[in-house]
Amino acid sequence: MKQKRTEYGNAYVPWVDEADRLLCCMYDEDKSISLLSDIFEPTPVAIRSRLKKLGKIK
């Protein structure tokens, strides 16, 4: 986990409502998973997982 946090500062940090809203908005604007990962700092896998949970992707 420490190694992931070194690379991705917010790895394993719980999401908050405002971050969910911003993530959805940016995804709807066709921002890439890679860019969203750079901005929010969890792993790309975590971004995809969150978008699935929020009903944005299958």
N, CA, C, O and CB atoms as a CASP TS submission, in Angstrom:
PFRMAT TS
TARGET T0000
AUTHOR 0000-0000-0000
METHOD Language model
MODEL 1
PARENT N/A
ATOM      1  N   MET     1       0.815  -1.175   0.000  1.00  0.00           N
ATOM      2  CA  MET     1       0.000   0.000   0.000  1.00  0.00           C
ATOM      3  C   MET     1       0.876   1.263   0.000  1.00  0.00           C
ATOM      4  O   MET     1       0.546   2.237  -0.678  1.00  0.00           O
ATOM      5  CB  MET     1      -0.937  -0.015   1.200  1.00  0.00           C
ATOM      6  N   LYS     2       1.965   1.259   0.737  1.00  0.00           N
ATOM      7  CA  LYS     2       2.847   2.421   0.766  1.00  0.00           C
ATOM      8  C   LYS     2       3.414   2.719  -0.610  1.00  0.00           C
ATOM      9  O   LYS     2       3.533   3.878  -1.008  1.00  0.00           O
ATOM     10  CB  LYS     2       3.978   2.204   1.757  1.00  0.00           C
ATOM     11  N   GLN     3       3.765   1.651  -1.341  1.00  0.00           N
ATOM     12  CA  GLN     3       4.320   1.839  -2.677  1.00  0.00           C
ATOM     13  C   GLN     3       3.274   2.474  -3.598  1.00  0.00           C
ATOM     14  O   GLN     3       3.603   3.370  -4.375  1.00  0.00           O
ATOM     15  CB  GLN     3       4.807   0.490  -3.258  1.00  0.00           C
ATOM     16  N   LYS     4       2.024   2.023  -3.520  1.00  0.00           N
ATOM     17  CA  LYS     4       0.962   2.602  -4.344  1.00  0.00           C
ATOM     18  C   LYS     4       0.746   4.065  -3.996  1.00  0.00           C
ATOM     19  O   LYS     4       0.532   4.886  -4.888  1.00  0.00           O
ATOM     20  CB  LYS     4      -0.343   1.821  -4.168  1.00  0.00           C
ATOM     21  N   ARG     5       0.797   4.405  -2.705  1.00  0.00           N
ATOM     22  CA  ARG     5       0.598   5.802  -2.303  1.00  0.00           C
ATOM     23  C   ARG     5       1.756   6.680  -2.746  1.00  0.00           C
ATOM     24  O   ARG     5       1.579   7.878  -2.970  1.00  0.00           O
ATOM     25  CB  ARG     5       0.425   5.901  -0.791  1.00  0.00           C
ATOM     26  N   THR     6       2.929   6.097  -2.871  1.00  0.00           N
ATOM     27  CA  THR     6       4.067   6.857  -3.374  1.00  0.00           C
ATOM     28  C   THR     6       3.816   7.247  -4.824  1.00  0.00           C
ATOM     29  O   THR     6       4.089   8.375  -5.234  1.00  0.00           O
ATOM     30  CB  THR     6       5.377   6.043  -3.246  1.00  0.00           C
ATOM     31  N   GLU     7       3.290   6.295  -5.596  1.00  0.00           N
ATOM     32  CA  GLU     7       3.018   6.542  -7.011  1.00  0.00           C
ATOM     33  C   GLU     7       1.697   7.275  -7.217  1.00  0.00           C
ATOM     34  O   GLU     7       1.602   8.160  -8.067  1.00  0.00           O
ATOM     35  CB  GLU     7       3.004   5.229  -7.779  1.00  0.00           C
ATOM     36  N   TYR     8       0.679   6.910  -6.444  1.00  0.00           N
ATOM     37  CA  TYR     8      -0.662   7.485  -6.545  1.00  0.00           C
ATOM     38  C   TYR     8      -1.043   8.000  -5.164  1.00  0.00           C
ATOM     39  O   TYR     8      -1.434   7.219  -4.297  1.00  0.00           O
ATOM     40  CB  TYR     8      -1.711   6.431  -7.074  1.00  0.00           C
ATOM     41  N   GLY     9      -0.933   9.292  -4.957  1.00  0.00           N
ATOM     42  CA  GLY     9      -1.097   9.899  -3.637  1.00  0.00           C
ATOM     43  C   GLY     9      -2.395   9.598  -2.915  1.00  0.00           C
ATOM     44  O   GLY     9      -2.427   9.590  -1.684  1.00  0.00           O
ATOM     45  N   ASN    10      -3.472   9.347  -3.659  1.00  0.00           N
ATOM     46  CA  ASN    10      -4.756   9.083  -3.020  1.00  0.00           C
ATOM     47  C   ASN    10      -5.173   7.617  -3.101  1.00  0.00           C
ATOM     48  O   ASN    10      -6.352   7.303  -2.938  1.00  0.00           O
ATOM     49  CB  ASN    10      -5.817   9.943  -3.644  1.00  0.00           C
ATOM     50  N   ALA    11      -4.240   6.733  -3.348  1.00  0.00           N
ATOM     51  CA  ALA    11      -4.564   5.304  -3.384  1.00  0.00           C
ATOM     52  C   ALA    11      -5.120   4.873  -2.036  1.00  0.00           C
ATOM     53  O   ALA    11      -4.540   5.158  -0.988  1.00  0.00           O
ATOM     54  CB  ALA    11      -3.316   4.458  -3.752  1.00  0.00           C
ATOM     55  N   TYR    12      -6.242   4.189  -2.080  1.00  0.00           N
ATOM     56  CA  TYR    12      -6.923   3.634  -0.897  1.00  0.00           C
ATOM     57  C   TYR    12      -7.545   4.694   0.010  1.00  0.00           C
ATOM     58  O   TYR    12      -7.955   4.382   1.128  1.00  0.00           O
ATOM     59  CB  TYR    12      -5.951   2.814  -0.093  1.00  0.00           C
ATOM     60  N   VAL    13      -7.620   5.923  -0.447  1.00  0.00           N
ATOM     61  CA  VAL    13      -8.287   6.981   0.315  1.00  0.00           C
ATOM     62  C   VAL    13      -9.760   6.971  -0.084  1.00  0.00           C
ATOM     63  O   VAL    13     -10.060   6.920  -1.277  1.00  0.00           O
ATOM     64  CB  VAL    13      -7.627   8.397   0.052  1.00  0.00           C
ATOM     65  N   PRO    14     -10.696   7.017   0.878  1.00  0.00           N
ATOM     66  CA  PRO    14     -12.126   7.000   0.528  1.00  0.00           C
ATOM     67  C   PRO    14     -12.527   8.207  -0.332  1.00  0.00           C
ATOM     68  O   PRO    14     -11.987   9.303  -0.185  1.00  0.00           O
ATOM     69  CB  PRO    14     -12.977   6.972   1.804  1.00  0.00           C
ATOM     70  N   TRP    15     -13.476   7.975  -1.222  1.00  0.00           N
ATOM     71  CA  TRP    15     -13.997   9.034  -2.070  1.00  0.00           C
ATOM     72  C   TRP    15     -14.998   9.873  -1.283  1.00  0.00           C
ATOM     73  O   TRP    15     -15.685   9.362  -0.398  1.00  0.00           O
ATOM     74  CB  TRP    15     -14.652   8.449  -3.341  1.00  0.00           C
ATOM     75  N   VAL    16     -15.076  11.143  -1.603  1.00  0.00           N
ATOM     76  CA  VAL    16     -16.077  12.035  -1.011  1.00  0.00           C
ATOM     77  C   VAL    16     -17.032  12.464  -2.128  1.00  0.00           C
ATOM     78  O   VAL    16     -16.702  12.365  -3.310  1.00  0.00           O
ATOM     79  CB  VAL    16     -15.401  13.292  -0.318  1.00  0.00           C
ATOM     80  N   ASP    17     -18.221  12.941  -1.739  1.00  0.00           N
ATOM     81  CA  ASP    17     -19.254  13.286  -2.712  1.00  0.00           C
ATOM     82  C   ASP    17     -18.780  14.292  -3.755  1.00  0.00           C
ATOM     83  O   ASP    17     -19.065  14.134  -4.942  1.00  0.00           O
ATOM     84  CB  ASP    17     -20.457  13.836  -2.001  1.00  0.00           C
ATOM     85  N   GLU    18     -18.071  15.306  -3.329  1.00  0.00           N
ATOM     86  CA  GLU    18     -17.603  16.326  -4.271  1.00  0.00           C
ATOM     87  C   GLU    18     -16.653  15.730  -5.307  1.00  0.00           C
ATOM     88  O   GLU    18     -16.726  16.075  -6.486  1.00  0.00           O
ATOM     89  CB  GLU    18     -16.907  17.466  -3.519  1.00  0.00           C
ATOM     90  N   ALA    19     -15.773  14.846  -4.879  1.00  0.00           N
ATOM     91  CA  ALA    19     -14.856  14.194  -5.817  1.00  0.00           C
ATOM     92  C   ALA    19     -15.626  13.314  -6.792  1.00  0.00           C
ATOM     93  O   ALA    19     -15.294  13.263  -7.977  1.00  0.00           O
ATOM     94  CB  ALA    19     -13.808  13.357  -5.060  1.00  0.00           C
ATOM     95  N   ASP    20     -16.658  12.617  -6.302  1.00  0.00           N
ATOM     96  CA  ASP    20     -17.496  11.800  -7.191  1.00  0.00           C
ATOM     97  C   ASP    20     -18.150  12.667  -8.259  1.00  0.00           C
ATOM     98  O   ASP    20     -18.154  12.307  -9.436  1.00  0.00           O
ATOM     99  CB  ASP    20     -18.575  11.051  -6.384  1.00  0.00           C
ATOM    100  N   ARG    21     -18.703  13.809  -7.852  1.00  0.00           N
ATOM    101  CA  ARG    21     -19.359  14.705  -8.809  1.00  0.00           C
ATOM    102  C   ARG    21     -18.364  15.221  -9.855  1.00  0.00           C
ATOM    103  O   ARG    21     -18.658  15.244 -11.050  1.00  0.00           O
ATOM    104  CB  ARG    21     -20.011  15.890  -8.070  1.00  0.00           C
ATOM    105  N   LEU    22     -17.201  15.625  -9.391  1.00  0.00           N
ATOM    106  CA  LEU    22     -16.191  16.136 -10.310  1.00  0.00           C
ATOM    107  C   LEU    22     -15.692  15.036 -11.246  1.00  0.00           C
ATOM    108  O   LEU    22     -15.502  15.272 -12.439  1.00  0.00           O
ATOM    109  CB  LEU    22     -15.018  16.737  -9.529  1.00  0.00           C
ATOM    110  N   LEU    23     -15.482  13.845 -10.711  1.00  0.00           N
ATOM    111  CA  LEU    23     -15.056  12.710 -11.534  1.00  0.00           C
ATOM    112  C   LEU    23     -16.078  12.439 -12.628  1.00  0.00           C
ATOM    113  O   LEU    23     -15.709  12.274 -13.791  1.00  0.00           O
ATOM    114  CB  LEU    23     -14.854  11.450 -10.668  1.00  0.00           C
ATOM    115  N   CYS    24     -17.357  12.391 -12.270  1.00  0.00           N
ATOM    116  CA  CYS    24     -18.408  12.140 -13.257  1.00  0.00           C
ATOM    117  C   CYS    24     -18.465  13.243 -14.311  1.00  0.00           C
ATOM    118  O   CYS    24     -18.605  12.962 -15.502  1.00  0.00           O
ATOM    119  CB  CYS    24     -19.763  12.014 -12.564  1.00  0.00           C
ATOM    120  N   CYS    25     -18.358  14.468 -13.882  1.00  0.00           N
ATOM    121  CA  CYS    25     -18.383  15.608 -14.797  1.00  0.00           C
ATOM    122  C   CYS    25     -17.221  15.534 -15.781  1.00  0.00           C
ATOM    123  O   CYS    25     -17.407  15.715 -16.984  1.00  0.00           O
ATOM    124  CB  CYS    25     -18.334  16.929 -14.015  1.00  0.00           C
ATOM    125  N   MET    26     -16.046  15.272 -15.277  1.00  0.00           N
ATOM    126  CA  MET    26     -14.866  15.200 -16.143  1.00  0.00           C
ATOM    127  C   MET    26     -14.945  13.998 -17.080  1.00  0.00           C
ATOM    128  O   MET    26     -14.538  14.086 -18.239  1.00  0.00           O
ATOM    129  CB  MET    26     -13.586  15.125 -15.299  1.00  0.00           C
ATOM    130  N   TYR    27     -15.466  12.880 -16.584  1.00  0.00           N
ATOM    131  CA  TYR    27     -15.626  11.701 -17.438  1.00  0.00           C
ATOM    132  C   TYR    27     -16.626  12.002 -18.551  1.00  0.00           C
ATOM    133  O   TYR    27     -16.417  11.612 -19.700  1.00  0.00           O
ATOM    134  CB  TYR    27     -16.090  10.475 -16.605  1.00  0.00           C
ATOM    135  N   ASP    28     -17.714  12.696 -18.210  1.00  0.00           N
ATOM    136  CA  ASP    28     -18.713  13.078 -19.209  1.00  0.00           C
ATOM    137  C   ASP    28     -18.138  14.031 -20.252  1.00  0.00           C
ATOM    138  O   ASP    28     -18.654  14.115 -21.366  1.00  0.00           O
ATOM    139  CB  ASP    28     -19.915  13.721 -18.529  1.00  0.00           C
ATOM    140  N   GLU    29     -17.082  14.744 -19.901  1.00  0.00           N
ATOM    141  CA  GLU    29     -16.387  15.641 -20.839  1.00  0.00           C
ATOM    142  C   GLU    29     -15.322  14.894 -21.642  1.00  0.00           C
ATOM    143  O   GLU    29     -14.479  15.510 -22.295  1.00  0.00           O
ATOM    144  CB  GLU    29     -15.740  16.810 -20.080  1.00  0.00           C
ATOM    145  N   ASP    30     -15.371  13.562 -21.587  1.00  0.00           N
ATOM    146  CA  ASP    30     -14.466  12.688 -22.354  1.00  0.00           C
ATOM    147  C   ASP    30     -13.011  12.751 -21.923  1.00  0.00           C
ATOM    148  O   ASP    30     -12.113  12.528 -22.735  1.00  0.00           O
ATOM    149  CB  ASP    30     -14.548  13.035 -23.796  1.00  0.00           C
ATOM    150  N   LYS    31     -12.769  13.053 -20.651  1.00  0.00           N
ATOM    151  CA  LYS    31     -11.400  12.979 -20.134  1.00  0.00           C
ATOM    152  C   LYS    31     -11.013  11.504 -20.034  1.00  0.00           C
ATOM    153  O   LYS    31     -11.845  10.668 -19.679  1.00  0.00           O
ATOM    154  CB  LYS    31     -11.272  13.698 -18.735  1.00  0.00           C
ATOM    155  N   SER    32      -9.780  11.186 -20.338  1.00  0.00           N
ATOM    156  CA  SER    32      -9.326   9.790 -20.324  1.00  0.00           C
ATOM    157  C   SER    32      -9.150   9.273 -18.889  1.00  0.00           C
ATOM    158  O   SER    32      -8.977  10.045 -17.946  1.00  0.00           O
ATOM    159  CB  SER    32      -7.999   9.655 -21.098  1.00  0.00           C
ATOM    160  N   ILE    33      -9.200   7.972 -18.760  1.00  0.00           N
ATOM    161  CA  ILE    33      -8.970   7.327 -17.463  1.00  0.00           C
ATOM    162  C   ILE    33      -7.576   7.698 -16.955  1.00  0.00           C
ATOM    163  O   ILE    33      -7.387   7.951 -15.765  1.00  0.00           O
ATOM    164  CB  ILE    33      -9.122   5.775 -17.574  1.00  0.00           C
ATOM    165  N   SER    34      -6.621   7.728 -17.853  1.00  0.00           N
ATOM    166  CA  SER    34      -5.251   8.078 -17.478  1.00  0.00           C
ATOM    167  C   SER    34      -5.179   9.501 -16.927  1.00  0.00           C
ATOM    168  O   SER    34      -4.532   9.741 -15.907  1.00  0.00           O
ATOM    169  CB  SER    34      -4.314   7.931 -18.684  1.00  0.00           C
ATOM    170  N   LEU    35      -5.832  10.433 -17.591  1.00  0.00           N
ATOM    171  CA  LEU    35      -5.834  11.816 -17.115  1.00  0.00           C
ATOM    172  C   LEU    35      -6.559  11.920 -15.773  1.00  0.00           C
ATOM    173  O   LEU    35      -6.091  12.612 -14.869  1.00  0.00           O
ATOM    174  CB  LEU    35      -6.496  12.745 -18.154  1.00  0.00           C
ATOM    175  N   LEU    36      -7.692  11.241 -15.639  1.00  0.00           N
ATOM    176  CA  LEU    36      -8.427  11.262 -14.374  1.00  0.00           C
ATOM    177  C   LEU    36      -7.586  10.686 -13.241  1.00  0.00           C
ATOM    178  O   LEU    36      -7.638  11.174 -12.112  1.00  0.00           O
ATOM    179  CB  LEU    36      -9.738  10.480 -14.503  1.00  0.00           C
ATOM    180  N   SER    37      -6.818   9.658 -13.542  1.00  0.00           N
ATOM    181  CA  SER    37      -5.916   9.081 -12.550  1.00  0.00           C
ATOM    182  C   SER    37      -4.844  10.087 -12.143  1.00  0.00           C
ATOM    183  O   SER    37      -4.498  10.190 -10.966  1.00  0.00           O
ATOM    184  CB  SER    37      -5.265   7.804 -13.096  1.00  0.00           C
ATOM    185  N   ASP    38      -4.326  10.817 -13.103  1.00  0.00           N
ATOM    186  CA  ASP    38      -3.319  11.848 -12.799  1.00  0.00           C
ATOM    187  C   ASP    38      -3.911  12.953 -11.927  1.00  0.00           C
ATOM    188  O   ASP    38      -3.239  13.464 -11.032  1.00  0.00           O
ATOM    189  CB  ASP    38      -2.754  12.452 -14.103  1.00  0.00           C
ATOM    190  N   ILE    39      -5.145  13.317 -12.179  1.00  0.00           N
ATOM    191  CA  ILE    39      -5.781  14.408 -11.448  1.00  0.00           C
ATOM    192  C   ILE    39      -6.184  13.982 -10.039  1.00  0.00           C
ATOM    193  O   ILE    39      -5.866  14.662  -9.063  1.00  0.00           O
ATOM    194  CB  ILE    39      -7.002  14.908 -12.208  1.00  0.00           C
ATOM    195  N   PHE    40      -6.884  12.856  -9.939  1.00  0.00           N
ATOM    196  CA  PHE    40      -7.425  12.425  -8.650  1.00  0.00           C
ATOM    197  C   PHE    40      -6.439  11.603  -7.829  1.00  0.00           C
ATOM    198  O   PHE    40      -6.589  11.488  -6.613  1.00  0.00           O
ATOM    199  CB  PHE    40      -8.675  11.625  -8.869  1.00  0.00           C
ATOM    200  N   GLU    41      -5.444  11.038  -8.479  1.00  0.00           N
ATOM    201  CA  GLU    41      -4.346  10.281  -7.886  1.00  0.00           C
ATOM    202  C   GLU    41      -4.658   8.913  -7.279  1.00  0.00           C
ATOM    203  O   GLU    41      -3.851   8.424  -6.489  1.00  0.00           O
ATOM    204  CB  GLU    41      -3.758  11.086  -6.866  1.00  0.00           C
ATOM    205  N   PRO    42      -5.764   8.280  -7.596  1.00  0.00           N
ATOM    206  CA  PRO    42      -5.814   6.837  -7.333  1.00  0.00           C
ATOM    207  C   PRO    42      -5.312   6.125  -8.591  1.00  0.00           C
ATOM    208  O   PRO    42      -5.005   6.784  -9.584  1.00  0.00           O
ATOM    209  CB  PRO    42      -7.281   6.362  -6.945  1.00  0.00           C
ATOM    210  N   THR    43      -5.226   4.835  -8.567  1.00  0.00           N
ATOM    211  CA  THR    43      -4.766   4.089  -9.739  1.00  0.00           C
ATOM    212  C   THR    43      -5.822   4.144 -10.839  1.00  0.00           C
ATOM    213  O   THR    43      -6.995   4.392 -10.559  1.00  0.00           O
ATOM    214  CB  THR    43      -4.450   2.619  -9.365  1.00  0.00           C
ATOM    215  N   PRO    44      -5.418   3.916 -12.084  1.00  0.00           N
ATOM    216  CA  PRO    44      -6.408   3.841 -13.163  1.00  0.00           C
ATOM    217  C   PRO    44      -7.469   2.765 -12.905  1.00  0.00           C
ATOM    218  O   PRO    44      -8.637   2.946 -13.249  1.00  0.00           O
ATOM    219  CB  PRO    44      -5.709   3.565 -14.489  1.00  0.00           C
ATOM    220  N   VAL    45      -7.065   1.669 -12.311  1.00  0.00           N
ATOM    221  CA  VAL    45      -8.026   0.607 -11.972  1.00  0.00           C
ATOM    222  C   VAL    45      -9.066   1.132 -10.976  1.00  0.00           C
ATOM    223  O   VAL    45     -10.252   0.825 -11.096  1.00  0.00           O
ATOM    224  CB  VAL    45      -7.289  -0.632 -11.380  1.00  0.00           C
ATOM    225  N   ALA    46      -8.624   1.916 -10.003  1.00  0.00           N
ATOM    226  CA  ALA    46      -9.549   2.480  -9.017  1.00  0.00           C
ATOM    227  C   ALA    46     -10.499   3.482  -9.667  1.00  0.00           C
ATOM    228  O   ALA    46     -11.667   3.560  -9.287  1.00  0.00           O
ATOM    229  CB  ALA    46      -8.770   3.155  -7.878  1.00  0.00           C
ATOM    230  N   ILE    47     -10.016   4.244 -10.637  1.00  0.00           N
ATOM    231  CA  ILE    47     -10.881   5.180 -11.362  1.00  0.00           C
ATOM    232  C   ILE    47     -11.965   4.399 -12.098  1.00  0.00           C
ATOM    233  O   ILE    47     -13.143   4.746 -12.017  1.00  0.00           O
ATOM    234  CB  ILE    47     -10.055   6.047 -12.360  1.00  0.00           C
ATOM    235  N   ARG    48     -11.575   3.352 -12.814  1.00  0.00           N
ATOM    236  CA  ARG    48     -12.564   2.533 -13.528  1.00  0.00           C
ATOM    237  C   ARG    48     -13.569   1.925 -12.554  1.00  0.00           C
ATOM    238  O   ARG    48     -14.771   1.926 -12.818  1.00  0.00           O
ATOM    239  CB  ARG    48     -11.864   1.415 -14.331  1.00  0.00           C
ATOM    240  N   SER    49     -13.086   1.417 -11.450  1.00  0.00           N
ATOM    241  CA  SER    49     -13.956   0.816 -10.444  1.00  0.00           C
ATOM    242  C   SER    49     -14.965   1.830  -9.906  1.00  0.00           C
ATOM    243  O   SER    49     -16.143   1.515  -9.736  1.00  0.00           O
ATOM    244  CB  SER    49     -13.121   0.244  -9.295  1.00  0.00           C
ATOM    245  N   ARG    50     -14.496   3.039  -9.642  1.00  0.00           N
ATOM    246  CA  ARG    50     -15.379   4.079  -9.114  1.00  0.00           C
ATOM    247  C   ARG    50     -16.428   4.483 -10.150  1.00  0.00           C
ATOM    248  O   ARG    50     -17.596   4.679  -9.817  1.00  0.00           O
ATOM    249  CB  ARG    50     -14.562   5.307  -8.681  1.00  0.00           C
ATOM    250  N   LEU    51     -16.004   4.605 -11.397  1.00  0.00           N
ATOM    251  CA  LEU    51     -16.944   4.944 -12.465  1.00  0.00           C
ATOM    252  C   LEU    51     -17.993   3.850 -12.642  1.00  0.00           C
ATOM    253  O   LEU    51     -19.154   4.142 -12.930  1.00  0.00           O
ATOM    254  CB  LEU    51     -16.195   5.172 -13.783  1.00  0.00           C
ATOM    255  N   LYS    52     -17.591   2.597 -12.473  1.00  0.00           N
ATOM    256  CA  LYS    52     -18.564   1.495 -12.513  1.00  0.00           C
ATOM    257  C   LYS    52     -19.562   1.617 -11.368  1.00  0.00           C
ATOM    258  O   LYS    52     -20.769   1.482 -11.570  1.00  0.00           O
ATOM    259  CB  LYS    52     -17.845   0.130 -12.444  1.00  0.00           C
ATOM    260  N   LYS    53     -19.056   1.871 -10.177  1.00  0.00           N
ATOM    261  CA  LYS    53     -19.929   2.003  -9.012  1.00  0.00           C
ATOM    262  C   LYS    53     -20.908   3.158  -9.179  1.00  0.00           C
ATOM    263  O   LYS    53     -22.046   3.084  -8.716  1.00  0.00           O
ATOM    264  CB  LYS    53     -19.098   2.203  -7.749  1.00  0.00           C
ATOM    265  N   LEU    54     -20.470   4.214  -9.832  1.00  0.00           N
ATOM    266  CA  LEU    54     -21.322   5.386 -10.055  1.00  0.00           C
ATOM    267  C   LEU    54     -22.231   5.238 -11.278  1.00  0.00           C
ATOM    268  O   LEU    54     -22.998   6.145 -11.602  1.00  0.00           O
ATOM    269  CB  LEU    54     -20.459   6.620 -10.215  1.00  0.00           C
ATOM    270  N   GLY    55     -22.139   4.093 -11.950  1.00  0.00           N
ATOM    271  CA  GLY    55     -23.008   3.810 -13.098  1.00  0.00           C
ATOM    272  C   GLY    55     -22.591   4.482 -14.389  1.00  0.00           C
ATOM    273  O   GLY    55     -23.392   4.579 -15.319  1.00  0.00           O
ATOM    274  N   LYS    56     -21.362   4.945 -14.466  1.00  0.00           N
ATOM    275  CA  LYS    56     -20.887   5.628 -15.671  1.00  0.00           C
ATOM    276  C   LYS    56     -20.363   4.669 -16.725  1.00  0.00           C
ATOM    277  O   LYS    56     -20.446   4.960 -17.918  1.00  0.00           O
ATOM    278  CB  LYS    56     -19.808   6.610 -15.311  1.00  0.00           C
ATOM    279  N   ILE    57     -19.830   3.541 -16.310  1.00  0.00           N
ATOM    280  CA  ILE    57     -19.342   2.535 -17.249  1.00  0.00           C
ATOM    281  C   ILE    57     -19.789   1.158 -16.776  1.00  0.00           C
ATOM    282  O   ILE    57     -20.173   0.969 -15.621  1.00  0.00           O
ATOM    283  CB  ILE    57     -17.791   2.599 -17.385  1.00  0.00           C
ATOM    284  N   LYS    58     -19.728   0.209 -17.692  1.00  0.00           N
ATOM    285  CA  LYS    58     -20.121  -1.165 -17.354  1.00  0.00           C
ATOM    286  C   LYS    58     -18.910  -2.047 -17.222  1.00  0.00           C
ATOM    287  O   LYS    58     -19.041  -3.239 -16.941  1.00  0.00           O
ATOM    288  CB  LYS    58     -21.068  -1.738 -18.405  1.00  0.00           C
TER
END
